[in-house]
Each structure stands twice: as structure tokens, then as C-alpha cells.
Amino acid sequence: MNAPSPFDFWYAINNTRVALAPTQRLETFGATIIHYHLVSELMDSVDKIRIREGRIQAHRPTIITPTSIDEKLLEGFGEEAERYVDWLREHSRDLRILQYGFIIRKQEIRDETVTDTLDAVVERVSKAVRSKEDPLAAVVVGVDSPWEVSLLKMMVEVTNNSYLSNVHEMERHRMFAPNAGIRQDIETDFQLAGRHPERINELGKKLQKAGVFSDYEDRFFALVQSRQKRPSKRT
């Protein structure tokens, strides 16, 4: 498959709209899987509409601060960019950037071609998706080629809609503190311990070792208490 030309890229951007956006924001401390339906007109065909269905996995957003910008993130940039980052490290310590990553899982894609008008198909697909009440479902009207660009434009909109809530939740958990790296790991550990109670003791030791147990004390003991209330499995 040939790489899309700049014309193809901008054509896809300018001819993509989100007919039905996810109602749930991207997860702050975990991955998010969005179930999409991409509706597009076939090129050089009258009333031939393709419906692609698949999933996009959005990675957990990670924090990038001036002090954490490393050489890998600066690959391809010149000395002037490095000087600017040095200035940011000195003068803009509170700068916050969230890095998002996405995977389009092509192996899960299903598509069909129907004969109808574009508006009629979009309305029918949107109605079917709404009936399922999936908060992470989306309907996108885009181009048939390069259709991946249409999906990426949708994900940019979803990211923009999620950014503030992600930042506020991170602030609530003090993720922008100097030891933010360990706090991101701890959020993952809390999620795992919630699903696998046998990991609670390991989590407690990690909190003690990191010197942050007092910050998570109420939350940790609430997790312990919830484990004690669970009925034991009968053998």
C-alpha cells in the first residue's frame, strides 16, 4: 500500500466528522478501548457505502514534564530545540504535557459494503450503536482512503475532550509531584490489587518502601476492608 500523499491526508482531515462521540472519557490510569464504526463512500461508485467496525486501544496517558524530557523524545530535533528544553527545565517547572498513544487493531476490523445514501447509512448505524448504550462507542463519517487518518482525527477529538478530566484526576492523586513516576505505578498497582486481593500485601510493602504510605493510607485500608468483606469461596 502506497503512503498517502499530503493531498490525501488533508482531504481526509477536512472530510471527517464524528457523528457519534464516546460519552465516556479516556481512562486516566489505564488503557481505554474504543469501539468504532467508520462510514465512508466508495470512490468512483454511486451510493456504495463501506462500514468498517473495529477497536482502537488508547494507552494510559503518561506525564511529560521539562525535567523528564529525555534524548529519545528529542530525536530528530536540533541544538536549538535542546536549548529551548533546557530553558523550560529552568523556567517552566509546572509545564504539563500528557502523552497519549493509540493502537488501531486491524485484526479485529470487519467491514461491509451496502447500497444506500451516506446520510441514511450514518443514521441507521448511529441508531444501532445508541441502542447498545456503549459509552465507548463512536460513529465516524470519513473517507475510504486513507481511512486510518479519519480514525486518528476522531481520536484527537476524544483526547481533547478527555484532557482536562485526566489532568484534574492526576492532580487529585498528586501525580505532578516530584515523585510522580512512582505514583503512576502505584495507581496501576491499586487497580491490580482491587482485582487480585492476593496482591494487597505487596502493594502495602511498595507504599512503605516508597515513603508514601501516609498519602494512600485511607485508600489502602479501604481496600483491605473490602477484601475482608468478600465472602470466602466454598470448596
Summary of the structure (lengths in Angstrom):
residues: 235
radius of gyration: 22.5
end to end distance: 56.4
largest distance: 66.9
contacts: 616
relative contact order: 0.18
helix: 48%
strand: 22%
